[in-house]
Each structure stands twice: as structure tokens, then as C-alpha cells.
Amino acid sequence: MLKAELDRIRERISDPNFLENKGLSNEVGIHVFCYDPADELVVQDYIRRIKEESGTPYRIIECDLYEIFLQVLEEKRVLKSTPGLETKRGKDYLLQQLQKIATPEALLAKMDYAPHVKGQDVLFMTGIGKIHPFMRSHKMLDSMQHLFADIPVVMFYPGTFNGQTLSLFDEFVDGNYYRAFNLL
């Protein structure tokens, strides 16, 4: 079943209306592809393969939030000290400190690129499960609308989205987000 859903992604993102963000009632083109967290490696492999394809009507821009998170911490020169900080001050303190450094705005500054090729670019947002609990996906979606309003965004989400509520790993309520659409 997952393979069939993954195969449908290619068809969906090839649609010119999808690439132009048409038919969304003036909403930002943010789409969610939900999958069972146990299938993470299968989904990662699919994303790798679809990015390597040539001759497609789309260009995939992948932003792995966890990799971007690590880059932000490295640039702020705090990445190497995090294990010691957790040992010394505890995980709750560490979480608070890292959330102050790796804000949605800091991650978005790394994700932003120009120029967007409207009608061709599709932003794949990945690493949602890996970045938990440091960043909540609904906070990223709220913060990114203005930067990527002209291109479709697909968030690969290890959990469920019922059109209103995101549930990471089907265990944690990640937050409410009303402006996204299920991709398929």
C-alpha cells in the first residue's frame, strides 16, 4: 500500500495545477504526506530516488529539518557542548536552550533560497520525526507561509493529519494546523 501511495506522489506533483498552487482557494500550497513511522527508511529512499530523476516537470528542493537544525547548532558553536549540558543541567534545560537557538526563523533562514521557479519547484520538508522535540512541525508551517507562498510545499510526516490536527508518530499531538492539505 505504501508503494502505491508513493507512486501517486510523482503523478500529483507533475500536475501543472499543483505546481502553480491553483485550486487552493487562495491558501498557501502546503501539503502533508502522512506515513507509518516504521516506513521511514522506505520514504527516505523514495525521496532520494525522485530527486535524482531527470526530465520531470518539477524540481525537488529537499529541506531536512534535522540536518538544518544541526547546521544551526554548529554555526552557533553549541553542537559539541550539548551532551555535557544535558548531563550537567538535564534534558528539559537543554531543550529550552536549543529551542532558543534553533528557532523556526533560524531554520527558515537556512531553508530559504532564491529564485523560486514558480511552476516547477516543489519544496520537500523532511526530518520531522528526527527533529522532535526540538521543533514542532506546526510552528514551522506557521512561520514558512510567507517565504514559500509561490511554490508548493510537501511535508513528509511520520504520523497522521486529519485536516486539523497533526499527530506525530500517532502518539504526540504536534499541534493544530488548518491551512494544510493532505497531499493524496
C-alpha positions in Angstrom: 0.0 0.0 0.0 2.8 2.5 0.8 4.5 1.8 -2.5 1.3 2.6 -4.3 0.9 5.9 -2.4 4.5 6.9 -3.0 4.0 6.2 -6.7 1.0 8.6 -6.7 3.2 11.4 -5.4 5.0 11.6 -8.7 1.7 12.0 -10.6 0.4 14.6 -8.1 3.5 16.8 -8.2 3.6 16.6 -12.0 0.2 18.2 -12.3 0.6 21.8 -13.6 -2.2 23.0 -11.3 -0.3 21.6 -8.3 2.9 23.2 -9.5 1.1 26.6 -9.9 -0.7 26.2 -6.5 -4.0 26.5 -8.3 -7.4 25.5 -6.9 -6.5 26.1 -3.2 -8.9 29.0 -2.5 -6.1 31.5 -2.1 -4.4 29.3 0.5 -0.7 28.7 0.6 0.2 25.4 -1.1 1.2 23.4 2.0 0.6 19.6 1.7 1.1 16.8 4.1 2.1 13.2 3.2 1.5 11.0 6.2 3.1 7.6 6.6 3.7 5.0 9.2 6.9 5.9 11.2 8.0 2.3 10.7 8.3 3.1 7.0 10.8 5.9 7.4 13.6 4.3 5.5 11.3 3.4 2.6 10.1 7.0 2.4 13.7 8.4 2.6 14.8 6.0 -0.2 11.8 7.2 -2.4 12.7 10.9 -1.8 16.3 10.2 -2.8 15.2 8.4 -6.0 12.6 11.0 -7.0 15.2 13.8 -6.5 17.6 12.1 -8.9 15.1 11.7 -11.7 15.7 13.9 -14.8 13.3 15.1 -17.4 10.5 15.8 -14.9 8.2 18.9 -14.9 9.2 19.5 -11.3 12.4 20.3 -9.4 12.6 18.9 -5.9 14.2 21.0 -3.2 14.6 19.0 -0.1 15.0 20.6 3.3 15.7 18.0 6.1 14.8 20.0 9.3 17.1 17.8 11.4 20.2 18.4 9.2 19.4 22.1 9.2 19.0 22.1 13.0 22.4 20.5 13.3 23.9 23.2 11.0 22.4 26.0 13.1 23.8 24.5 16.3 27.2 24.0 14.6 27.3 27.6 13.4 26.4 28.9 16.9 29.2 26.6 18.2 27.0 24.8 20.7 26.6 21.4 19.0 29.7 19.8 20.7 28.7 21.0 24.1 25.1 19.7 24.1 25.8 16.2 25.6 27.7 17.8 28.5 25.0 20.4 29.0 22.3 17.6 29.2 24.4 15.7 31.7 25.0 18.8 33.8 21.6 20.6 33.7 19.2 18.0 32.4 17.2 17.4 29.3 14.5 19.9 30.0 17.0 22.7 30.3 18.8 21.5 27.2 15.6 21.5 25.3 14.8 25.1 26.3 18.2 26.3 25.4 18.3 24.6 22.0 14.8 25.9 21.2 16.1 29.5 21.9 18.9 29.0 19.4 17.2 26.9 16.7 14.0 28.9 16.2 11.7 28.5 13.3 13.2 31.7 11.9 16.7 30.4 12.2 15.8 27.2 10.3 13.8 29.1 7.7 16.8 31.4 7.1 18.7 28.2 6.1 15.9 26.8 4.0 15.2 30.0 2.0 16.6 30.1 -1.5 16.2 32.3 -4.5 14.9 32.5 -7.0 12.0 30.1 -6.7 11.0 28.7 -10.0 7.2 29.0 -9.9 5.5 26.2 -11.8 8.5 23.9 -11.3 9.9 23.9 -7.8 8.4 21.7 -5.0 9.8 22.0 -1.5 10.0 18.7 0.3 10.2 19.2 4.1 11.7 16.1 5.7 13.3 15.2 9.0 10.1 15.9 11.0 10.5 12.9 13.3 14.2 13.3 13.8 13.9 17.0 14.9 11.2 16.2 17.5 11.0 17.6 20.3 13.3 20.5 19.4 10.9 21.8 16.7 7.2 21.3 16.3 6.1 21.0 12.7 3.1 23.3 13.1 5.4 26.0 14.2 7.5 25.6 11.1 4.4 25.6 8.9 3.1 28.8 10.5 6.4 30.5 10.1 7.1 29.5 6.5 4.0 30.6 4.7 5.3 34.0 3.6 8.6 32.6 2.3 7.2 29.8 0.2 3.8 31.2 -0.9 4.7 30.9 -4.6 5.7 27.2 -4.6 4.1 24.0 -3.2 5.5 22.6 0.0 5.1 18.9 0.8 5.8 17.9 4.4 6.6 14.2 4.8 5.0 13.4 8.2 5.6 10.2 10.2 2.2 10.2 11.8 -1.3 11.4 10.9 -3.1 14.6 9.9 -6.9 14.7 10.0 -7.1 18.1 8.3 -6.8 20.0 11.6 -4.5 18.2 14.0 -1.0 16.7 13.4 -0.2 13.7 15.5 3.5 12.8 15.3 4.2 9.0 15.4 0.4 8.7 16.2 1.5 9.4 19.8 2.1 13.1 20.3 -0.3 15.8 19.4 2.1 18.0 17.4 -0.4 20.9 17.1 -3.3 22.2 15.2 -2.7 23.5 11.7 -5.7 24.3 9.5 -4.1 25.6 6.3 -2.5 22.4 5.0 -4.0 19.8 2.7 -3.4 16.1 2.6 -1.2 15.5 -0.5 -3.2 12.5 -1.7 
